[in-house]
Amino acid sequence: MALVMVFAAALLLVMQLVIFSRIRSAFPAGLMVAGVPVGGLNQQQAADRLTQAYGVPVELRYGEAAIQIKPNTVGFELDLQGMLAAADLQRIEQPFWSAFWSYLWGRTNPPEAIPLRSSLSEDRLREFLKDEIAERYDRPPAEPVPVPGTTEFALGDPGSTLDVDRAVTLIGDALRSPSVRVVNLSFNRVGSLRPSLANLEVLLKQTIDLSGFPGEVELYMLDLQTEREVYFARGGGQDLTPGIAFTAASTMKIPIMVSVFSRVGEPTPPGVTDLLELMIERSENDPADRLMETVMDKNLGPLRVTDDLKEMGLENTFLAGYFYPGAPLLVRFQTPANSRTDVFSGPDPYNQTTPLEMGMVLRDIYQCADKGGGTLMAAFPGKISQAECQTMLTYLTRNRIGVLMQAGLPDGTRIANKHGWITENDGLLHTMGDAGIIYTPGGNYILSIYIHNTQQLVFDEGNRLIADLTRATYNYFNMPQ
């Protein structure tokens, strides 16, 4: 019996040695490599399981789109050799007989998990996201469009752009996970765009046509941030070639002010200051005449203003006589604008301009005041300072009358402008104009509008039209986001 017992024990020992040897040749039970169970597998089997687990494509969800991305597309690679070598150490780190003894007595410790070792090309991932995802699935915002019959724009739908930085993090986490292989991409909401200049022009022309105004309207707008322009003329529901000669009336006092400052030193003499205030703020004609007589030339003051305008590169704007009734016409000027035969606004031979050129005068003052440079500094070197240009704008902001362009702006909006209209020899009003620099939260811009009616221009109708055009332009620059 003793021999049988010894033989049975030896046989059992041999059997356990065989079983343990087989177990010892594979990875220990419960071993996790990179989150994947590989217990009981040999190295090749473990490598195949890891490759299968991490080779599953990651699904990207962006809006309603689902995109599959293969790991090797973005340079994701497993360090199989390094991970399996670390796992193998756990298999052989304990001596055979010591490990066998522990096995017999059931004293084996749970194996320590092996963390993921991998590499990812972030540059390739970013390139993939930009070229394959953002390029195809980003949604640009819809442009606001004019609302017919109003001075408003309808807000466009917001758009969305892929948050690439966040996507890189989320996809990297998914590529490093054997189970969580779906990523919901986040995006940034893009607010509605400002309307295009083309749509602004459409809205302005619609406003003119719907007003039923029977004469000619010419408008010039300059975005002072981008130097982009809108410039057109309209009449009878049709486009006209811009560059129409209009009676400048009191808007001519802007160039007169420039000429005065180019001839007086600093500080401005008190008498000149008083006359400038009356000329600009109250739009009185007598102070304008007195300034030209005393500062420029007693007899030819208006021609000196015209000379200055030519120095500034303006060929359609001139002053050919004083403002007082019965003043002689000093020169009869012929310009490209008043020589046209396709359209005629009956401009006053004493003073004329175009919306573009009066806008250019304001642009020159603005640039001089803002940066201390521009055309005024070049045309009058050493004669006009930045401080004097700032003073000019201050005078223009005090020209408060509450009609025309000012009537089309929200309360408190800063505007440096000069208006003008005149009752002509037939006792009727035919031309109105307003030109100014408008300062708004959405950007500063120049607006110059002149209108003419051969029959009769009713003030209320003209006032409403200029106010509506001003309001439409303001809405363009200040669309809610």
Stockholm file with secondary structure:
# STOCKHOLM 1.0

chainA/1-481         MALVMVFAAALLLVMQLVIFSRIRSAFPAGLMVAGVPVGGLNQQQAADRLTQAYGVPVELRYGEAAIQIKPNTVGFELDLQGMLAAADLQRIEQPFWSAFWSYLWGRTNPPEAIPLRSSLSEDRLREFLKDEIAERYDRPPAEPVPVPGTTEFALGDPGSTLDVDRAVTLIGDALRSPSVRVVNLSFNRVGSLRPSLANLEVLLKQTIDLSGFPGEVELYMLDLQTEREVYFARGGGQDLTPGIAFTAASTMKIPIMVSVFSRVGEPTPPGVTDLLELMIERSENDPADRLMETVMDKNLGPLRVTDDLKEMGLENTFLAGYFYPGAPLLVRFQTPANSRTDVFSGPDPYNQTTPLEMGMVLRDIYQCADKGGGTLMAAFPGKISQAECQTMLTYLTRNRIGVLMQAGLPDGTRIANKHGWITENDGLLHTMGDAGIIYTPGGNYILSIYIHNTQQLVFDEGNRLIADLTRATYNYFNMPQ
#=GR chainA/1-481 SS CHHHHHHHHHHHHHHHHHHHHHHHHSCCTTCEETTEECTTCCHHHHHHHHHHHHTSCEEEEETTEEEEECGGGGTCEECHHHHHHHHHHHHHSSCHHHHHHHHHTTCCCCCCCBCCCEECCHHHHHHHIIIIIIHHHCBCCCCCEECTTSSCEECCCCEEEECHHHHHHHHHHHHTCSSCCEEECCEEEECCCCCCHHHHHHHHHHHHHHHTCCSEEEEEEEETTTCCEEEEEEETTEEECSCCCEECGGGGHHHHHHHHHTTSCSSCCHHHHHHHHHHHHSCCHHHHHHHIIIIICTTTHHHHHHHHHHHTTCSSCEECSCSSTTCCCCCCCCCTTTTCSSCCCCCCTTEEECHHHHHHHHHHHHHHHHHSCSHHHHHSTTTSCHHHHHHHHHHHHTCCCSSGGGGGSCTTCEEEEEEEEEECTTSCEEEEEEEEEEECTTCCEEEEEEEECSSCCCHHHHHHHHHHHHHHHHHHHTCCC
#=GC SS_cons         CHHHHHHHHHHHHHHHHHHHHHHHHSCCTTCEETTEECTTCCHHHHHHHHHHHHTSCEEEEETTEEEEECGGGGTCEECHHHHHHHHHHHHHSSCHHHHHHHHHTTCCCCCCCBCCCEECCHHHHHHHIIIIIIHHHCBCCCCCEECTTSSCEECCCCEEEECHHHHHHHHHHHHTCSSCCEEECCEEEECCCCCCHHHHHHHHHHHHHHHTCCSEEEEEEEETTTCCEEEEEEETTEEECSCCCEECGGGGHHHHHHHHHTTSCSSCCHHHHHHHHHHHHSCCHHHHHHHIIIIICTTTHHHHHHHHHHHTTCSSCEECSCSSTTCCCCCCCCCTTTTCSSCCCCCCTTEEECHHHHHHHHHHHHHHHHHSCSHHHHHSTTTSCHHHHHHHHHHHHTCCCSSGGGGGSCTTCEEEEEEEEEECTTSCEEEEEEEEEEECTTCCEEEEEEEECSSCCCHHHHHHHHHHHHHHHHHHHTCCC
//
